[in-house]
Structure formats: C-alpha cells, structure tokens
Amino acid sequence: MKAVTILDGGMGRELERIGAPFSQPLWSAQALIESPQLVKQAHHAFIDAGSEIITVNSYACVPFHLGDEGYAQQGVTLANKAAKLAREASSESAHNVRVAGSLPPVFGSYRPELFQYEQAKAITTELMQAQDEYVDLWLAETVASIAEAKMYLELFNTTQKSAYLCFTLQDELEQPALLRSGETVEEAVELLVEAGGKGLFFNCSIQK
C-alpha cells in the first residue's frame, strides 16, 4: 500500500476563519502586510491538524492582487516574508513538515486567456528566487492551460527540488474534465509524461 502524504488546506479560508485582515483585491497578501503572525498561526493550525506539507502564503504576491505598482514595490519582499514564516512554522513543529513554495497564476485565477508567457515567466522566476532558500519543493498552483504548464516545466528545469503542476478544471460536471482553457486533461498528462514529471495535482476545481 502506498503511503499517503497530507497537504494543508486553503490558506485564504483559514486566514479568514481566524479573523485575519482579508479583503479584495489583496486577499491573502493583506495578512502578510498587516498581521504576519496570523499567517504563521494558520500554518500551525494545519500542522496541528496533521499536515506533512505546508504551502507558502505567496499566492496573492502577484500583480493581479497587488497591482502593478504594488508588485513592483513589495511583491518579491512579501513572497520572501511568506516563505520565512512557513519555514519558521515548520521548524517549530514536533514532527517533520516540509514547505512547498507556491507559484501562483500571475494574471488571475481561471483566466488562461490573459496569460502572457514572457511576463509570467519573469515574475514567476522572481517569486521562485524569493522563496527558494526556505522551501523543500514547488507547487505551480491553479494552472489553467497547456501554455502555462509549459512555462512552469521550463522553469522547473532550473531547480533541483521536486516540482509539481496543479491544474484547475472547468466546473461543468456534465462534460468530460477540461482545463479552464478548454484543453483536455489527457493533453496535460501527455505533456507531463513527456517532461518526466513526478506527479499531477488538481486544485480549485469541483470536478471529481
């Protein structure tokens, strides 16, 4: 029987649940800015619940949430801060907890039509560099298209750490599972196999 690894849950929901400052468009980045101790508290809550991997709270450290000017001023700094908080929480745990660096969609979740390869690659590279010292593995989260997946796979070739793609699917239950771009899961799997990927995740989807 294969071992099961328990990941954490949704950071945004946990921050909201424990009363962290939380509003759009900053979303989970607001707690990093105003109440970083609550970000660490959220990590500890997941660890106490049995998580063996916690995810850096860097999902909102992108221009979509911070704005172009806000990202230029503090995006990388906030991602670095988020990674430090996750590592601190991991180090304070009584059992071994790994830290996953979060690589979020730069132009907004579920919006594959807004994807711009070069800009996304440049920003994602900055986010990887900001987190790298403190993380054990990488999660590219809410990947909505094959084009996005190819960009992440290219960047994964620059790291020795394990790295995984987490695709997001359309919400229509009456049709075959499709990426938000309309491309098939089979295409995503074929791409991953060709690239020698180690695993496939899905997040922010209601498909089963």
Number of C-alpha atoms within 10 A of each C-alpha: 3 4 5 7 9 14 18 17 17 14 20 19 13 19 22 17 11 13 10 22 18 18 12 10 13 21 19 26 29 22 23 25 14 12 13 17 13 20 27 22 17 28 29 20 17 21 23 13 12 15 20 19 22 27 26 29 30 26 26 27 33 30 19 17 22 21 15 12 10 15 19 13 12 15 26 22 16 23 29 23 21 30 26 20 23 28 25 16 21 22 14 12 13 9 13 13 21 20 25 27 31 27 29 22 26 22 18 16 18 19 16 20 11 11 17 13 12 10 12 19 17 10 20 23 15 15 25 21 13 22 26 18 13 21 21 18 19 23 19 24 22 27 29 26 26 23 14 21 19 16 15 22 19 12 15 19 11 9 13 9 13 14 23 21 26 21 25 26 27 20 15 12 10 7 9 11 19 22 26 23 18 14 16 16 18 12 14 19 15 12 16 20 13 8 13 10 17 11 13 14 14 17 15 17 15 12 17 7
